[in-house]
Amino acid sequence: DRNRALYGLAQDYLRAGLLDRAESLFYELVEDRDFGQRSREQLLDIYQQEKEWEKAVHIARSVKQFKGQDRKLLLAHFYCEQADEAFASGDAMQTLKIVKRAFNEDRNNVRAILLEANVHLRNNSPKQAIKSLKRVERQNDEYLPLILEPLYMAFEQLGNLDEYVEYLCQLPDDSLSPVLIASEQIQLREGDEKASSMLCQALRRRPSLRLVKRLLEVRLHHNSKDAELQLAQQTLEQFLADKPVYHCENCGFSSRTMHWQCPGCKQWDRVKPIHGIDSD
């Protein structure tokens, strides 16, 4: 009866936003037979809200699943949160140390791969960064758009952007981002006609307003005084400006910013780049 009352009081504190008091009571109940599991789940929610990732790791180790998500996935992201903080403070060695812990939980965690690559870029080790980033294509190509910018930086450090373009051109057709970026590089190196030809081939394979917009940009660069082309390009730009880029597979939340934890349903690893929206 006492523990039931404590659990009810802790929930009241939680609803009132008194997280410290709620945490104290839930922690008192973590070993209770009837309320222990529920108390650990509530604590895990609190620690994520408060961004207390060390405490979240400790509690997650005692919870097999949380809101349908596997413990190993949760732990990998909690470690990535800590690695993000270490990276922001400029501690490369600590970042890699924590990233290794994330990989121990989830070897294919894309976020951990990106963090590892960013450390290599900061340390002027572009070959190591490229090696890390190319794992994403093999392990989870849904996230390919996320590697394109750091991959560019790595090849730029090497002074070998031609190889970057070659890599983009051999990536799967279901993501338009590589095609769009490759067209920019080809335009710089080989001119407007070559870029236009590449975009037209891509459009024949997969109709897309984003590809049309990019093609209009190339044609305008070739003929900047064409008022009709300008109008078409500006109209498409306005239409696509508010289109979401990322979408949560669990709750439908969408945004133009990547979130590893969905702001809507609070699930991890459910927000992914949208591939189909380009063809609307």
Disulfide bonds with the S-S distance in Angstrom:
none
